[in-house]
């Protein structure tokens, strides 16, 4: 009896794996590099509303994260360091932390403070921004050039070195003077 169950279990497992693989192949893919970045307008923890379109002329790192996500928490110090260094050097860079699936807004604000986030935290309460960017997992970071085009996507945690290397050419292409940040 056991000998018949083992091959059946293997067949079921392979069928399930094939189904998952097929679903991933059919799942909508995130927007590709060079495409126009999907626009969004989201409320920020500061009380302001932030529109990606209003940041044209600046390079923007859009980081989708969740408070419960260990890789998200691991990359936050590097994102914060890049943001602080760019601000100190007067570079045309914004970093936006788009919180999803993270509970109530006060919980997100508290987590952001505890994690040392020094860049704007946005609330994607209804998941529309994440849907537009087709976020399958966290973290996911999109680099948007000064013209509003997607130039690089990081799936999973990004390190400071990776982020700085990817941002360097985008910042070099940015206008010599960029719109002053109001965030």
Secondary structure, 3 states (H helix, E strand, C coil): CHHHHHHHHHHHHHHHHHHHHHHHHHCCCCCCCCCECCCCEEEECCCCEEECHHHCCCEEEEEEECCCCHHHHHHHHHHHHHHHHHHHCCCCEEEEEEECCCCCHHHHHHHHHHHCCCCEEEECCCCHHHHHCCCCCCCEEEEECCCCEEEEEEECCCCHHHHHHHHHHHHHHCCCCCCCCCC
